[in-house]
């Protein structure tokens, strides 16, 4: 049996086409199992008269993208050869295959893969691709299809989760409290993501209203890098993540109060943008959230120097068919204020010593409302509600 080394020659009708096929897709947002890859190397149909008795070749691949563990021979041509040798070098990106017959006149035939390769994708968690090809092909002289072509192959990573990921923005408390001497407060804002990310950018409106502003934002996390600049009343920022498993972002925002005034208003984070390398494809952005800014009243009892905290339970009320009915049996409610999610005051009702008040909410477009019940001693209870 004579052996012939062949190289890339002109195509003729009698040729062997080396063609890779990827059985698995790579989901760069998936878990470890979704990073597994399985390639088959095909040479098409081989007939007995083709006289294929020996084949040797190298497979070259991108070592920054793939790590191969096994050459699989079951149900392949390689399984039919009397001897077969193969080696894998993930450091060099080379798989060497050598297979043939010791028995003269024996040959393979059929139509199935030459071999299969099992490994894993180790490239970056982003849109990416990596090549795999065949080089240095050696065939027996009697083989009739020594002319060949190699279809170089690239597997491309993709994001193909069936559902959208989402995120939520929140603070530790619904009420942000100042004492009368404080004119700035650092609050912790948490952004919780369902999927991993490596960067996020956005804009924050500094001016919440005429009385409250966001003076600055900071991050106290060694895995997150914050870059920012201020243009007029807007903070433009980018957060880079060095820990691909991190799901939460904690931002320290300094809120400045220009004067002592209690308000319910919206902190608007604007739209959060995630690049192609992120796994968060947001369907509905949460642009902001409502928080109550409240001054802590000095209720010190001069007799015993103790603090008398007045705690309010939820008032008696019900909402049916966009009608708000409030029961003021103790005549201690003096006012009801209603805001929308943009922090705009929609209605302001005074009780006027009434034990029962009915408020028609049918003209309100907002689905979510903030209702504040103010008592005669200037304490209050705030409730967020959803109109059905």
PyMOL commands that set and color helices and strands:
alter all, ss='L'
color gray80, all
select helices_A, chain A and resi 33-35+48-50+77-80
alter helices_A, ss='H'
color red, helices_A
select strands_A, chain A and resi 3-6+15-22+26-27+36-42+54-61+66-72+83-89+94-100+115-121+129-140+147-151+153-158+167-171+175-179+184-193+199-205+212-218+224-231+234-241+248-257+263-268+288-296+316-320+323-327+333-340+345-350+356-360+368-375+380-386
alter strands_A, ss='S'
color yellow, strands_A
deselect
rebuild
show_as cartoon
